[in-house]
Amino acid sequence: MLLYLYTLTFDLFLNQNIRIPSPLLFCYPLILFFGNIKANRFLYGKEFLWFFAACFIYYLIGQEDIKSFAVNLFIVISCGLYFNFFIGTNRIRFNSSILLFITFLFLSAIIMMLNHMYPAQIDLLRSKLIGSPIAQSPSGIASAIFIFGYQLAAFTSFVFIYSLKLRWNVFFKIVVFSICLALIYFGMQRSVIVGFLLSSLLFFIFYYKSRFVFVLGIGAIITVILTTFISYRDLTSTKSAKYDNIFAKTERNAEKGQERGNLVSENLKIYAKYPFGLIFYGKTWSQVTRRSLVYQNGLTSHNAYLMFLTYLGPFLGLIILLSIYKRIIRIFKNAILQIKDPEKTLLIGLCFAFLSVSLNALFHNEWLIGASGPAIFLYFSILHLDRLDKTDTISTRVNKVIEMQDISY
């Protein structure tokens, strides 16, 4: 269980240490030897069908990439079966899975912080932990910084919003918020702070309501204080040290002309030229960007949703996306309506963490259909927790009816 969640969280499918696909090695033995296949009915047939349609059309037909089609679909189905047959109705296994997932993300965040202080030593450790060479530093348990961004988006949003739901002292909540900001700052992913702030803002609006302005003011003051302190640190640091934070990275990308806005605007021009989707014109991304000065060496717009719609078009693309996200949206809506309920604390934390990861995909190519580990885990954990809650509610009602009948007799 620990090994499977480790490989899923950190997107480890095959590497120097794992010669057999990790789900075959760690997931399916759990299901076969410790699961309950006969007792648990099959829950995620519709989800698997829509994921198959998305991967088949997007990767196999659109990009002619059979490897991505097979690997991504395999990872998605394995995770769904893990929740369906291994966890089933077992709350202990479910809670343990969530705890391990968050622990792994926290471990990755710690390694990222250490990577700033001891780059050579931690890069060697990172290489051993992921079983492959390191592409970018500083980062956590990931080969590249943008992959680590999904881990950080999930961790910071979950931990912060979960802490707000708990009856902790205000001081501890401020400490958690400050830690999250520090991790985002040193994590060097601008997309993470967008997802974190938007998900937190949405939570404040629904949870605090009339007190929203007051809470937002406290958050703004803390942010200003931390930003001022960090800015002072940058002004008094060496030039090399300045380049290890989120603000310096923004300046560096601007100097190189690597702004996401330019990539998206060029993608929109291609989208306008092929409005029904590239697959309906028999085109691929490399063909339509061959003469582009912006998209060189296979570069994309770094917006997973926009790339998906560029290939599939607005009609087919939106139908598939809405079908995949429909139940998540409904669960999220119901969770917000019960946002004050203490029993919904875990579900609220998972929903807003998934929102943050989903927003992160607006700036990168990794996303749910691309079998991003944190996104896939959060997706099925939300679906499964909703089913567990409904099962418990039905059981409670049945027990009350039985008790009432016993009393009447």
N, C-alpha and C positions, 0 to 999 in steps of 0.2 A: 504493500500500500504506500509506504513511504517512498520507495523507489519509483513507482509509477507516477505519483503526484509530483515528484522532483523532476522527472523527465517531461511531464506535461507542462508544468509551470514555466520551465526554462526552455521550452521548444527543442528538446533533445530527442531526435528521432533515430538518426544514425550518426555515429562519430567514431573516433579512434578507439573508444572504450566499448561502445555498443555496436556490435557487428550484426545483430538481429534487430529489426524494428522494435523500438521500446514497448509499444502496446502489446506486441506478441510475447515479449519477454516478461513484462511486469503486470499488464492489465488482465489479459485473458486467463492466466493461472489463478488470479484472485476470483474471477467469475466462476471458473470451472470447479475449483476446490473449496472456495469459501462463500460463494454466492448461493442464491436460492432461485435457480432458473425455473423450477416447476411451480413454485408458490407465487412468484411475482409475475404479473401480466406485463405484456409489452406496452410501453408507454409513449415512445417517441417515434412512432412510425411516420407520422405526418412531417415531423421535423426532418427526419432522415431523407424523406422523399424530396423535400424542398432544397435541402443541402445538396443532394445528388443533382438536382436540376441546375442549381447555381454553379456548382463545380464543373458539371458536364458542359454547359453552354459557355461559361466564362473561360475556363482553362483549356478544355479539350477542343471545343469547336472554335472559340475565339482566338486563343493563343497557340493552339496546337501543341500544348504542353501536357503530355500524358503523365509525366512524373508528378507535377503539381496536382493534377486531378486526382491521381491515385493516393498520394501521400496525405493531402488535405482531407479527403473524404474518409480515409482510414482513421485519421486522428479524431475526426468528429464523431464517427460511429463508435469508436472505442470508448470515448469519454461518455457518450450517451448510454452505452451498455454498462459501463462502470457504475453510473448512478442507478440505472434501471435494475440490474441484477445483483450487484455487490452490495450497494447501500440499501436499496429497496425501502423497507419501512423502518430500518434500524436508525434511530436518532443518534445513537452513540457514534456509529460509523460516519454519519453525515457531519456531526459536529467535529469529529476528529479530522475529517477531510478538510473542513474549513480552517481549522486551527493549523494544520500542517501547511496549507496553502499560504496563509498569512505569515506564518513563521518563515517559510522559504523566501517570501518577498522581503521580509524584514532583514533576513540574512544577506540577501542580495544588496539591499540598501546600505548595510554596514560595510560590505566589501567595497561598494562604490566610494564611500567616504575614506576608507583606508587606501584605496587606489590613488586618491589625491595626495596622500602623504608618503606612501611607499610604492611608487609606480612600478618599478622593476619587479619587486618581490610579489606584489599582488597580481600583476599581469601573469606571472608564472602560475600562481594559485588559480586564477580565473581560467587559464588554459587547461589546467588539470580538471577543474570542476565541470567544464563544458565539453572536455574531450576533443577540442579543436583549437586551431590557432586564433589569437586575438586580432581582431580587425581594427577596433577603435578603443581608445582609453581617454579619460578615466570612465569606468563603468562598473556594473555589478556582475552578476552571473549571467553574462551574455557576451557574444562576440562583438556586437556593435552597440553604440549608444542608443540608437533609435529602438532597438529591441528591448533594451532595459527600460525605455520610456513607458512601455505598456505595463511593465511590472510596477513601476513607480506610480503610474496613474491609478492602478488598482489599489495599491497599498495605502497611499496617502488619503484618497477619498474614503476608503472603507474605514480606516482607523479614526480619522477625524470625525466623520459623521456618526460612527458607532459610539465614540466617546461622548458626543453631544447628547445622544439618546440615553446614556447611562446617568445615574444620579450621582455623579462625581462632583467634587468641589470645583468651583469655577477656575481656581488656580491650575488644577490638573488639566482642564480642558484647554487653557491658554498654553500650557506647556506642550500638549499634543499638537496644537495648531502651529506653534513655533518650530517644533521638530519637523513637521510636514513641510513648512516653508523652507527650512534649511536644507532638507533632502532634495526638494525641487530645485533650489538654487544651485547646489553642487551637482545635481543630476544632469544639468545642462540640456534639458529638453523643454523648449518653449511651449510645445503642444501640451505638455503635462500640466503646466500652470493654467492654461486655458481650460482644460477639462476639470481640474481641481476647483478653480474659482467658480466656474459656471455650475457645477454640480453642488458645491457648497452654497452658492447664492440661491439656487432653487430650493434647497433644503431649508434655508433660513426663511424664505418667503412662506412656505407651507407650514413650517413647524412653529415659528415665533410670531407670525402674523403681525399684530399691532406692535410687538416689541422688536420687529425686524430692523427698524432704523437704528435703534439703540445697539443691538447686537452687531449690526454691520459697522457702526461707528467704532466699536471696540476693536473689531477685526481690522479696520482701516488703520487705527492708531498703532496696533501691534505691527502691522505690515510696514508702516512708515518708519517706525523705530528700527526694525530689523534691516530695512533697506538702507537707512541712513548709516547704521553701524557697518553694514557690508560695503557700502560705497566708500566710507572712510578707510576701511581695511584695504580696498583696492587702490585708493590714492596713495597709501603708504606702503604698498607692496611692490615687488619687482615686476617687470613687464611680463615675465613668463608666468608668474602666479596669477596675473589678471586673466589669463586666457583659460583658466580652469573654472569658469563660472558661466551662468546663463546669459548675463548681460554682455560679457566679452565675446561669447559665441555669436550673439546677435550682431555685434559690430563687425566681427570677422566675416560672417556670411554676407552682410551688406556690402562690405568692401569687395568681395568676390562676385557680387551680383547673383547670389544664390537665394534670393527671396522666394518664399512659397507663393506670394501673390503673382509673380511673373509666370510661374509654372502653371498655376490654375487658370490665369487669363488666356494663356496659349492653348490650354486644354479645351477651354470653352469655345475657342475659335474652331478647333477641330470638331468639337461636338456640334457646332452650328453647321459645319460643312457636311457632316454625316448625321443628320438629326435622328434617323431611325436606328442607329447603332452600327458599328463597324462590321458586325457579323452579317448584316443584311446587305452590305455592299461588297462582301468578300474581301475585306481589308483587315490588316493587322496593324498594331501600333507602330511597329518598325517601318511599315510601308508608308503610312501617312505622315510620319515624322522624319523621313529620310533626309529631307532638305532643310529641316528646322535647325536654326542656330541655338535655340533654347534647349531642345531635347537631343543632346548628343550622348553617344556611348550608351544608348538604351535607357536614358533617364526618362522618368515619367512625371506626372504632375504631383506625385506624393499626396494624392487624395484618393483613398481606396474607394469611396462611394462614387466619386466622379469618374474614375477609371471604369468601374463596373457599369455605370450608365452609358459611358462612351462606347463600350463594346456591345451592350445589350439593348441600348435605347431606352427611352422613357417608359414605354408601355410594358414590355417584357421585364425590364430591369426592376421597375417599381412593384410589379405584381409579385415577383420572387422575393424582393426585400421585405415587402409588407407581410407576406406569408410567413417568412422566417421570424420576423420581429413581432408579429401580431400578438402572440400570447405573452411575450415579455412586456409589451406596451400595456396590455390589459392588467397584468399583475402589478406593474408599476403604478398604474392609475389607482387600483384598489388599495395598494400599500400607502399611497399618499393620503387617501381618504381616512386611513386608520393610522396616520403617522404618529399620533399621540399614544397609541397602544404599546405598552412595554413589551408585550409578547411579539410584536412585529419588529423589534430592534434589529435582529439579525437580517431579516428580509429587507428592511430599509437600507442597511449598510451595504448589502450585496447589490441591491438595485442601483444605488448611487455610484458604487464602484464600477458597475457595468456601464453606466452612463458616461463616466469619466473615460473609461477605456474606449468606448464607442466614439466619443468626441476626439480622442487622440488619433483615431483613424482618419480624421479629416485632414491630417497633415503627413500621413505615411501610407505605405502600401499594405502593411500588415493590418489584418482585421479579422472579424469573426469568420467569414467565409475563407479567408486565407489560413485558417486553423491556428491563429495566434493563441498560445497556451492560456494566458490569463483570461482572454475573452471567451474562449470555449468553456473553460471551467466555470466562470461566473454565469454564463448563459444556462448551462444545465443545472447548476446549483440553485439558481432562482426558480427554474421550472420545477425542480424536484422539491424544494422547500415549500412551494405553494401546494404541491400535491400532498406533502406530509401534513401541512396545516389543515387541509380539507379533510384528510383521513381522520385526523385527531378530532376535528369538529364533529364529524359524523359519528365517531365512536362515543364521544361525550354525550351526544344527543340520544343515541341508542341506550347508553347506560342509564341516563335519566329516565327514559321511558320505562325501562325494566324496573328501576327503583320505585317509580310511581305505581307500577302494577303490583309490585310486592307489597307496598304500603296499603293499597286498596284491598288486597286479599287479607 
